[in-house]
Amino acid sequence: MPKIVDHDQYRKELLDKCLDVIAAKGYTAITMRQIAQGLGVSTGTLYHYFPSKESLFEQLVEQISYQDTADEAIAALKQLPTTRERIEAIFDYVAQREDYFLRQTLMLIDFGRQRSRSEITNNDILRRAGERYEKAVMQILEINDPELVKLMMNLCDGLLLRRLYQGDRISLQPQIKLIVDIMATYLSDRN
């Protein structure tokens, strides 16, 4: 009897493993054959689910953004009593998963290096993923301030990148405390 495969579930399982495989070599340098080898599947299987490396990348970005902004994570953080505690929790969440978020950032940078500003700006997948993260942070903080949320995310990205090339010379906790102090002060002054 033939094996019954849930193709959507299998595609998601492949994507779950892709971040580490792609991040290890870089989006630009890695080939579909190397991705298939890293996943332990044939190149034909990979092409069956993803017609191109760009399609695989875009589906990966989409899946990651959905996982990172899952409703249960938002609900847990929204339970914290103050905005300050929620801001701290967001940054602590990133700090605890620093390697994961750094791999994402490096993959996105490598993807973006090979594209024009216009191609990045007009990429619907990247735009939707960015908006998904921004919306999740606004829900957690219970604010409607897209520019503040973008600033918060920019600070987080910058902190990850500085740690990449400065190492432990850039200590996360003092930086997070300072960012939280600034944001909490800004929000309290606004109210």
Long-range contacts (C-beta under 8 A, 24 or more apart in sequence): 7-49, 10-49, 11-49, 11-50, 11-59, 12-63, 14-39, 14-41, 14-46, 14-49, 14-50, 15-56, 15-59, 15-60, 15-63, 16-63, 18-56, 18-60, 19-60, 19-64, 19-100, 19-103, 19-104, 19-107, 20-103, 22-57, 22-60, 22-107, 23-103, 23-104, 23-106, 23-107, 26-106, 26-107, 26-110, 27-53, 27-57, 27-107, 27-110, 27-111, 27-114, 28-110, 28-111, 28-113, 28-114, 32-56, 57-107, 57-111, 58-123, 58-125, 61-108, 61-125, 61-126, 61-129, 62-125, 62-128, 62-129, 64-104, 64-129, 65-128, 65-129, 65-132, 65-133, 66-132, 68-133, 68-136, 69-132, 69-133, 69-135, 69-136, 73-136, 74-136, 74-139, 74-140, 77-140, 78-139, 78-140, 78-142, 83-141, 83-142, 83-143, 83-184, 83-187, 84-180, 84-184, 86-140, 86-141, 86-142, 87-141, 87-152, 87-179, 87-180, 87-183, 87-184, 88-176, 88-180, 89-140, 90-137, 90-140, 90-141, 90-152, 91-156, 91-176, 91-179, 91-180, 92-176, 94-156, 94-160, 95-172, 95-173, 95-176, 98-160, 98-163, 98-172, 101-156, 101-160, 102-160, 102-163, 102-164, 105-157, 105-160, 105-161, 106-164, 141-187, 143-187, 148-183, 148-186, 148-187, 152-179, 152-183, 155-179
